[in-house]
Amino acid sequence: MKKHFKYILGTLCGFLNGLFGSGGGVVAVPMLRYLGLEPRKSHATSVAVIFFLSLLSVAVYALKGNLDYKAAISYIPWGILGAVTGALLLKKVPNSLLRRIFGAVVFISAVRILFL
């Protein structure tokens, strides 16, 4: 069962990433938790999965002319800073707090998408 679960949810991660731009992490983290990874490893592994999905999505967006290079470049240095900070803090955040933060981010995102 878990083998097929990986295929289905992996496909869903890729679909969401392509459609929304890195939205697959919302599916990848719970999927990896279900498959037995502890929270920190689930988040870190999700980033690795989404990285490759994002590279592919960027290529497709660029080929279709849907990429604003100037806007993207202006965010990259700050994104790198945030990524390094988050990766370093991941080791220090208790799993229970990590789950709550992740849940809050997903909840706030959902409310924002639905109502704003």
DSSP file (Angstrom, degrees, kcal/mol; ACC not computed):
  #  RESIDUE AA STRUCTURE BP1 BP2  ACC     N-H-->O    O-->H-N    N-H-->O    O-->H-N    TCO  KAPPA ALPHA  PHI   PSI    X-CA   Y-CA   Z-CA
    1    1 A M     >        0   0    0      0, 0.0     4,-2.1     0, 0.0     5,-0.1   0.000 360.0 360.0 360.0 -47.0    0.0    0.0    0.0
    2    2 A K  H  >  +     0   0    0      1,-0.2     4,-1.9     2,-0.2     5,-0.1   0.826 360.0  59.8 -64.1 -29.8    2.7    2.5    1.0
    3    3 A K  H  > S+     0   0    0      1,-0.2     4,-1.2     2,-0.2    -1,-0.2   0.942 110.0  40.3 -62.4 -47.4    4.5    1.8   -2.3
    4    4 A H  H  > S+     0   0    0      1,-0.2     4,-2.4     2,-0.2    -1,-0.2   0.839 109.0  61.6 -69.8 -33.2    1.6    2.9   -4.4
    5    5 A F  H  X S+     0   0    0     -4,-2.1     4,-2.7     1,-0.2     5,-0.3   0.895 101.2  53.9 -58.1 -41.4    1.0    5.8   -1.9
    6    6 A K  H  X S+     0   0    0     -4,-1.9     4,-2.3     1,-0.2     5,-0.2   0.903 109.3  47.9 -60.7 -42.5    4.4    7.1   -2.8
    7    7 A Y  H  X S+     0   0    0     -4,-1.2     4,-2.1     2,-0.2    -2,-0.2   0.932 114.5  44.6 -66.2 -45.7    3.6    7.1   -6.5
    8    8 A I  H  X S+     0   0    0     -4,-2.4     4,-2.1     2,-0.2    -2,-0.2   0.953 119.3  40.3 -65.3 -50.4    0.2    8.9   -6.1
    9    9 A L  H  X S+     0   0    0     -4,-2.7     4,-2.6     2,-0.2    -1,-0.2   0.824 112.3  56.2 -73.4 -29.2    1.4   11.5   -3.7
   10   10 A G  H  X S+     0   0    0     -4,-2.3     4,-2.2    -5,-0.3    -1,-0.2   0.918 109.5  47.0 -63.0 -42.5    4.7   12.0   -5.6
   11   11 A T  H  X S+     0   0    0     -4,-2.1     4,-2.5    -5,-0.2    -2,-0.2   0.901 111.5  51.2 -64.0 -41.2    2.7   12.8   -8.7
   12   12 A L  H  X S+     0   0    0     -4,-2.1     4,-2.8     2,-0.2     5,-0.3   0.902 107.9  52.6 -63.2 -41.2    0.4   15.1   -6.7
   13   13 A C  H  X S+     0   0    0     -4,-2.6     4,-2.5     1,-0.2    11,-0.2   0.939 111.8  45.8 -58.8 -47.5    3.5   16.9   -5.3
   14   14 A G  H  X S+     0   0    0     -4,-2.2     4,-2.5     2,-0.2    -2,-0.2   0.902 112.7  50.5 -63.0 -41.5    4.8   17.5   -8.9
   15   15 A F  H  X S+     0   0    0     -4,-2.5     4,-2.5     2,-0.2     5,-0.2   0.942 113.1  44.5 -61.8 -49.0    1.4   18.6  -10.1
   16   16 A L  H  X>S+     0   0    0     -4,-2.8     4,-3.2     1,-0.2     7,-0.6   0.888 112.9  52.1 -64.5 -38.5    0.9   21.1   -7.3
   17   17 A N  H  X5S+     0   0    0     -4,-2.5     4,-1.9    -5,-0.3     5,-0.5   0.923 113.1  44.4 -63.3 -44.0    4.5   22.4   -7.7
   18   18 A G  H  <5S+     0   0    0     -4,-2.5    -2,-0.2    -5,-0.2    -1,-0.2   0.879 120.0  41.1 -67.4 -37.8    4.0   22.9  -11.5
   19   19 A L  H  <5S+     0   0    0     -4,-2.5    -2,-0.2    -5,-0.2    -3,-0.2   0.905 133.0  18.1 -77.5 -43.3    0.6   24.5  -11.0
   20   20 A F  H  <5S-     0   0    0     -4,-3.2    -3,-0.2    -5,-0.2    -2,-0.2   0.561 106.2-106.9-109.4 -11.4    1.3   26.7   -8.0
   21   21 A G  S  <<S-     0   0    0     -4,-1.9    -3,-0.2    -5,-0.5    -4,-0.2   0.916  94.4  -7.0  79.3  87.4    5.0   27.0   -7.8
   22   22 A S  S >  S+     0   0    0     -5,-0.5     3,-0.9    -8,-0.1    -5,-0.2   0.644  89.0 129.4  70.7  19.8    6.4   24.9   -4.9
   23   23 A G  T >   +     0   0    0     -7,-0.6     3,-1.2     1,-0.2     4,-0.4   0.595  52.4  84.7 -74.5  -9.3    3.0   24.0   -3.5
   24   24 A G  T >> S+     0   0    0      1,-0.2     4,-2.9   -11,-0.2     3,-1.0   0.722  71.4  73.6 -67.1 -21.2    4.0   20.4   -3.4
   25   25 A G  H <> S+     0   0    0     -3,-0.9     4,-2.1     1,-0.3    -1,-0.2   0.803  86.9  63.3 -62.7 -28.3    5.7   20.7   -0.1
   26   26 A V  H <4 S+     0   0    0     -3,-1.2    -1,-0.3     1,-0.2    -2,-0.2   0.811 114.3  33.3 -65.7 -29.1    2.3   20.9    1.6
   27   27 A V  H <> S+     0   0    0     -3,-1.0     4,-2.1    -4,-0.4    -2,-0.2   0.818 114.7  58.6 -90.8 -38.4    1.8   17.4    0.3
   28   28 A A  H  X S+     0   0    0     -4,-2.9     4,-2.8     1,-0.2     5,-0.2   0.896 101.5  53.2 -63.6 -42.9    5.3   16.1    0.6
   29   29 A V  H  X S+     0   0    0     -4,-2.1     4,-2.2     1,-0.2    -1,-0.2   0.960 113.4  40.8 -62.6 -52.6    5.8   16.7    4.3
   30   30 A P  H  > S+     0   0    0      0, 0.0     4,-2.6     0, 0.0    -1,-0.2   0.887 115.0  54.3 -62.2 -34.9    2.7   14.8    5.5
   31   31 A M  H  X S+     0   0    0     -4,-2.1     4,-1.7     1,-0.2    -2,-0.2   0.934 109.8  45.9 -61.5 -46.3    3.5   12.1    2.9
   32   32 A L  H  <>S+     0   0    0     -4,-2.8     5,-2.3     2,-0.2    -1,-0.2   0.852 111.5  52.3 -67.1 -34.5    7.0   11.6    4.2
   33   33 A R  H ><5S+     0   0    0     -4,-2.2     3,-1.7    -5,-0.2    -1,-0.2   0.928 108.3  51.2 -64.2 -44.6    5.7   11.6    7.8
   34   34 A Y  H 3<5S+     0   0    0     -4,-2.6    -2,-0.2     1,-0.3    -1,-0.2   0.851 105.2  57.0 -60.1 -34.8    3.2    8.9    6.9
   35   35 A L  T 3<5S-     0   0    0     -4,-1.7    -1,-0.3    -5,-0.2    -2,-0.2   0.447 129.3 -95.1 -80.4   0.8    6.1    6.9    5.3
   36   36 A G  T < 5S+     0   0    0     -3,-1.7     2,-0.2     1,-0.3    -3,-0.2   0.432  76.3 138.2 108.3  -0.6    7.9    7.0    8.7
   37   37 A L      < -     0   0    0     -5,-2.3    -1,-0.3     1,-0.1    -2,-0.0  -0.551  54.6-117.0 -77.7 143.6   10.3    9.9    8.6
   38   38 A E     >  -     0   0    0     -2,-0.2     4,-2.4     1,-0.1     3,-0.3  -0.369  37.3 -96.2 -73.2 161.8   10.5   12.0   11.7
   39   39 A P  H  > S+     0   0    0      0, 0.0     4,-2.4     0, 0.0     5,-0.2   0.853 120.6  48.4 -52.1 -47.8    9.5   15.7   11.3
   40   40 A R  H  > S+     0   0    0      1,-0.2     4,-2.4     2,-0.2     5,-0.2   0.931 115.2  44.9 -61.4 -44.6   12.9   17.2   10.8
   41   41 A K  H  > S+     0   0    0     -3,-0.3     4,-2.7     1,-0.2     5,-0.2   0.846 110.4  56.1 -68.1 -32.6   13.9   14.7    8.1
   42   42 A S  H  X S+     0   0    0     -4,-2.4     4,-2.1     2,-0.2    -2,-0.2   0.933 110.8  43.4 -63.4 -45.3   10.4   15.1    6.5
   43   43 A H  H  X S+     0   0    0     -4,-2.4     4,-1.8     2,-0.2    -2,-0.2   0.928 116.9  46.0 -66.6 -44.7   10.9   18.8    6.1
   44   44 A A  H  X S+     0   0    0     -4,-2.4     4,-1.6    -5,-0.2    -2,-0.2   0.906 114.5  47.4 -65.8 -41.7   14.5   18.5    4.9
   45   45 A T  H  X S+     0   0    0     -4,-2.7     4,-2.4     1,-0.2    -1,-0.2   0.877 107.8  56.7 -67.4 -37.3   13.6   15.7    2.5
   46   46 A S  H  X S+     0   0    0     -4,-2.1     4,-3.1    -5,-0.2     5,-0.2   0.900 104.0  53.3 -59.1 -41.6   10.6   17.6    1.2
   47   47 A V  H  X S+     0   0    0     -4,-1.8     4,-2.3     1,-0.2    -1,-0.2   0.911 108.7  49.6 -61.0 -41.9   13.0   20.5    0.3
   48   48 A A  H  X S+     0   0    0     -4,-1.6     4,-1.4     2,-0.2    -2,-0.2   0.920 113.5  45.8 -63.1 -43.5   15.2   18.1   -1.7
   49   49 A V  H  X S+     0   0    0     -4,-2.4     4,-1.9     1,-0.2     3,-0.2   0.949 114.9  46.4 -63.2 -49.0   12.2   16.7   -3.6
   50   50 A I  H  X S+     0   0    0     -4,-3.1     4,-3.1     1,-0.2     5,-0.2   0.818 103.6  64.7 -66.5 -31.3   10.7   20.2   -4.3
   51   51 A F  H  X S+     0   0    0     -4,-2.3     4,-2.1    -5,-0.2    -1,-0.2   0.952 107.7  40.1 -55.2 -50.7   14.1   21.5   -5.4
   52   52 A F  H  X S+     0   0    0     -4,-1.4     4,-1.9     1,-0.2    -1,-0.2   0.881 115.5  50.8 -69.8 -37.2   14.1   19.1   -8.4
   53   53 A L  H  X S+     0   0    0     -4,-1.9     4,-2.4     1,-0.2    -1,-0.2   0.890 110.2  51.4 -64.5 -37.9   10.5   19.6   -9.1
   54   54 A S  H  X S+     0   0    0     -4,-3.1     4,-3.0     2,-0.2    -2,-0.2   0.889 105.9  54.1 -66.8 -40.1   11.0   23.4   -9.0
   55   55 A L  H  X S+     0   0    0     -4,-2.1     4,-2.0    -5,-0.2    -1,-0.2   0.931 111.8  45.0 -59.1 -44.9   13.9   23.2  -11.5
   56   56 A L  H  X S+     0   0    0     -4,-1.9     4,-2.2     2,-0.2    -2,-0.2   0.918 113.0  50.4 -64.9 -43.3   11.7   21.3  -13.9
   57   57 A S  H  X S+     0   0    0     -4,-2.4     4,-3.1     1,-0.2    -2,-0.2   0.904 108.6  52.5 -61.9 -41.7    8.8   23.8  -13.3
   58   58 A V  H  X S+     0   0    0     -4,-3.0     4,-2.9     1,-0.2     5,-0.2   0.922 108.4  51.0 -60.0 -44.0   11.1   26.7  -13.9
   59   59 A A  H  X S+     0   0    0     -4,-2.0     4,-2.4    -5,-0.2    -1,-0.2   0.923 112.7  45.2 -60.3 -44.7   12.3   25.2  -17.2
   60   60 A V  H  X S+     0   0    0     -4,-2.2     4,-1.8     2,-0.2    -2,-0.2   0.934 113.8  49.1 -65.9 -45.5    8.7   24.7  -18.4
   61   61 A Y  H  <>S+     0   0    0     -4,-3.1     5,-2.8     1,-0.2     4,-0.4   0.919 112.9  48.4 -58.3 -43.9    7.6   28.2  -17.3
   62   62 A A  H ><5S+     0   0    0     -4,-2.9     3,-1.2     1,-0.2    -2,-0.2   0.912 110.1  50.6 -64.2 -43.8   10.6   29.7  -19.1
   63   63 A L  H 3<5S+     0   0    0     -4,-2.4    -1,-0.2     1,-0.3    -2,-0.2   0.827 111.7  48.7 -63.9 -30.9   10.0   27.8  -22.3
   64   64 A K  T 3<5S-     0   0    0     -4,-1.8    -1,-0.3    -5,-0.2    -2,-0.2   0.473 115.8-115.6 -87.4  -2.7    6.3   29.0  -22.2
   65   65 A G  T < 5S+     0   0    0     -3,-1.2    -3,-0.2    -4,-0.4    -2,-0.1   0.723  81.1 121.7  77.4  21.4    7.4   32.6  -21.6
   66   66 A N      < +     0   0    0     -5,-2.8     2,-0.5    -6,-0.2    -4,-0.2   0.101  43.7  99.1-103.5  21.8    5.8   32.8  -18.2
   67   67 A L        -     0   0    0     -6,-0.3     2,-1.0    -5,-0.2     3,-0.1  -0.937  57.1-155.0-116.2 127.0    8.9   33.7  -16.2
   68   68 A D     >  -     0   0    0     -2,-0.5     4,-2.4     1,-0.2     5,-0.2  -0.822  13.1-174.0 -97.2  95.0    9.7   37.2  -15.0
   69   69 A Y  H  > S+     0   0    0     -2,-1.0     4,-2.8     1,-0.2     5,-0.2   0.872  79.8  54.4 -60.1 -40.8   13.5   36.9  -14.7
   70   70 A K  H  > S+     0   0    0      1,-0.2     4,-1.5     2,-0.2    -1,-0.2   0.928 111.3  44.4 -62.3 -45.6   13.9   40.4  -13.2
   71   71 A A  H  > S+     0   0    0      1,-0.2     4,-0.9     2,-0.2    -1,-0.2   0.917 114.0  50.7 -64.5 -42.6   11.4   39.7  -10.4
   72   72 A A  H >X S+     0   0    0     -4,-2.4     4,-1.4     1,-0.2     3,-0.9   0.928 108.4  51.3 -62.3 -45.3   12.9   36.3   -9.7
   73   73 A I  H 3< S+     0   0    0     -4,-2.8    -1,-0.2     1,-0.3    -2,-0.2   0.842 104.1  58.1 -63.1 -33.4   16.5   37.6   -9.5
   74   74 A S  H 3< S+     0   0    0     -4,-1.5     4,-0.3    -5,-0.2    -1,-0.3   0.763 111.1  42.4 -69.5 -23.1   15.4   40.3   -7.0
   75   75 A Y  H <X S+     0   0    0     -3,-0.9     4,-2.6    -4,-0.9     5,-0.2   0.719  94.7  80.9 -91.5 -24.0   14.1   37.6   -4.6
   76   76 A I  H  X S+     0   0    0     -4,-1.4     4,-2.6     1,-0.2     5,-0.2   0.885  89.2  49.3 -58.5 -48.1   16.9   35.1   -4.9
   77   77 A P  H  > S+     0   0    0      0, 0.0     4,-2.1     0, 0.0    -1,-0.2   0.919 116.1  44.0 -59.3 -40.6   19.5   36.6   -2.5
   78   78 A W  H  > S+     0   0    0     -4,-0.3     4,-2.5     2,-0.2    -2,-0.2   0.858 111.9  53.5 -71.0 -35.2   16.9   37.0    0.2
   79   79 A G  H  X S+     0   0    0     -4,-2.6     4,-2.6     2,-0.2    -1,-0.2   0.888 108.0  50.5 -64.6 -39.1   15.5   33.5   -0.5
   80   80 A I  H  X S+     0   0    0     -4,-2.6     4,-2.6    -5,-0.2     5,-0.2   0.930 110.6  49.2 -63.5 -45.3   19.0   32.1   -0.1
   81   81 A L  H  X S+     0   0    0     -4,-2.1     4,-2.4    -5,-0.2    -2,-0.2   0.933 113.7  45.9 -59.5 -46.5   19.4   33.9    3.2
   82   82 A G  H  X S+     0   0    0     -4,-2.5     4,-2.8     2,-0.2    -1,-0.2   0.883 111.7  52.0 -64.4 -38.9   16.1   32.7    4.4
   83   83 A A  H  X S+     0   0    0     -4,-2.6     4,-2.6     2,-0.2    -2,-0.2   0.923 111.6  45.4 -64.9 -44.9   16.8   29.1    3.3
   84   84 A V  H  X S+     0   0    0     -4,-2.6     4,-2.3     2,-0.2     5,-0.2   0.932 114.7  48.5 -64.2 -45.0   20.1   29.0    5.1
   85   85 A T  H  X S+     0   0    0     -4,-2.4     4,-2.4    -5,-0.2    -2,-0.2   0.934 113.6  46.7 -60.7 -47.1   18.6   30.5    8.3
   86   86 A G  H  X S+     0   0    0     -4,-2.8     4,-1.7     1,-0.2    -1,-0.2   0.905 111.8  50.4 -62.5 -42.6   15.7   28.0    8.2
   87   87 A A  H  X S+     0   0    0     -4,-2.6     4,-0.6     1,-0.2    -1,-0.2   0.889 112.9  46.5 -64.6 -38.4   17.9   25.0    7.6
   88   88 A L  H >< S+     0   0    0     -4,-2.3     3,-0.5     1,-0.2     4,-0.3   0.880 113.6  48.2 -70.5 -37.1   20.2   26.0   10.5
   89   89 A L  H >X S+     0   0    0     -4,-2.4     3,-1.4     1,-0.2     4,-1.3   0.761  93.6  77.2 -73.8 -24.2   17.2   26.6   12.8
   90   90 A L  H 3< S+     0   0    0     -4,-1.7     3,-0.3     1,-0.3    -1,-0.2   0.858  90.9  54.9 -55.1 -37.0   15.6   23.3   11.9
   91   91 A K  T << S+     0   0    0     -4,-0.6    -1,-0.3    -3,-0.5    -2,-0.2   0.772 111.4  44.7 -66.8 -25.4   18.1   21.5   14.1
   92   92 A K  T <4 S+     0   0    0     -3,-1.4    -1,-0.2    -4,-0.3    -2,-0.2   0.613  91.1  92.0 -97.3 -14.4   17.1   23.7   17.1
   93   93 A V  S  < S-     0   0    0     -4,-1.3   -53,-0.1    -3,-0.3     5,-0.0  -0.706  79.6-121.0 -86.7 124.6   13.3   23.7   16.8
   94   94 A P     >  -     0   0    0      0, 0.0     4,-2.6     0, 0.0     3,-0.3  -0.310  22.5-117.4 -61.1 147.1   11.6   20.9   18.8
   95   95 A N  H  > S+     0   0    0      1,-0.2     4,-2.4     2,-0.2     5,-0.2   0.862 114.0  54.9 -55.1 -39.0    9.5   18.5   16.6
   96   96 A S  H  > S+     0   0    0      1,-0.2     4,-1.7     2,-0.2    -1,-0.2   0.905 111.2  44.0 -64.2 -40.3    6.2   19.6   18.4
   97   97 A L  H  > S+     0   0    0     -3,-0.3     4,-2.9     2,-0.2     5,-0.2   0.884 110.4  56.0 -69.8 -38.4    6.9   23.2   17.6
   98   98 A L  H  X S+     0   0    0     -4,-2.6     4,-2.7     1,-0.2     5,-0.2   0.918 107.5  49.0 -59.3 -44.8    7.9   22.4   14.1
   99   99 A R  H  X S+     0   0    0     -4,-2.4     4,-2.6     1,-0.2    -1,-0.2   0.907 112.5  48.2 -61.7 -41.7    4.5   20.7   13.5
  100  100 A R  H  X S+     0   0    0     -4,-1.7     4,-2.6     2,-0.2    -2,-0.2   0.915 112.2  48.1 -66.8 -42.6    2.6   23.6   14.9
  101  101 A I  H  X S+     0   0    0     -4,-2.9     4,-2.6     2,-0.2     5,-0.2   0.941 113.5  47.7 -62.3 -46.8    4.6   26.2   12.8
  102  102 A F  H  X S+     0   0    0     -4,-2.7     4,-2.4     1,-0.2    -2,-0.2   0.927 113.1  48.4 -60.4 -45.3    4.0   24.1    9.7
  103  103 A G  H  X S+     0   0    0     -4,-2.6     4,-2.6    -5,-0.2    -1,-0.2   0.895 111.3  50.1 -61.7 -40.8    0.3   23.7   10.5
  104  104 A A  H  X S+     0   0    0     -4,-2.6     4,-3.1     2,-0.2     5,-0.3   0.907 110.5  49.5 -65.0 -41.9    0.0   27.4   11.1
  105  105 A V  H  X S+     0   0    0     -4,-2.6     4,-2.4     2,-0.2    -2,-0.2   0.924 113.3  46.3 -63.6 -44.0    1.6   28.3    7.8
  106  106 A V  H  X S+     0   0    0     -4,-2.4     4,-2.4    -5,-0.2    -2,-0.2   0.924 114.9  47.6 -63.6 -43.9   -0.6   25.9    6.0
  107  107 A F  H  X S+     0   0    0     -4,-2.6     4,-2.6     2,-0.2     5,-0.2   0.941 113.2  46.7 -62.9 -48.7   -3.7   27.2    7.8
  108  108 A I  H  X S+     0   0    0     -4,-3.1     4,-2.5     1,-0.2    -1,-0.2   0.899 112.8  50.8 -61.9 -40.6   -2.8   30.9    7.2
  109  109 A S  H  X S+     0   0    0     -4,-2.4     4,-2.6    -5,-0.3    -1,-0.2   0.920 110.7  49.0 -62.2 -43.3   -2.1   30.2    3.5
  110  110 A A  H  X S+     0   0    0     -4,-2.4     4,-2.6     2,-0.2    -2,-0.2   0.926 112.2  47.2 -63.3 -45.2   -5.4   28.4    3.1
  111  111 A V  H  X S+     0   0    0     -4,-2.6     4,-2.6     1,-0.2     5,-0.4   0.929 113.5  49.2 -61.6 -45.0   -7.3   31.3    4.8
  112  112 A R  H  X S+     0   0    0     -4,-2.5     4,-2.0    -5,-0.2    -2,-0.2   0.914 113.5  46.1 -61.6 -44.2   -5.5   33.8    2.6
  113  113 A I  H  < S+     0   0    0     -4,-2.6    -1,-0.2    -5,-0.2    -2,-0.2   0.904 117.5  43.2 -66.6 -41.3   -6.1   31.9   -0.6
  114  114 A L  H  < S+     0   0    0     -4,-2.6    -2,-0.2    -5,-0.2    -1,-0.2   0.848 129.6  20.4 -74.0 -34.5   -9.8   31.3    0.2
  115  115 A F  H  <        0   0    0     -4,-2.6    -3,-0.2    -5,-0.2    -2,-0.2   0.590 360.0 360.0-118.2 -11.8  -10.7   34.8    1.5
  116  116 A L     <        0   0    0     -4,-2.0    -3,-0.2    -5,-0.4    -4,-0.1   0.442 360.0 360.0-114.6 360.0   -8.2   37.4    0.3
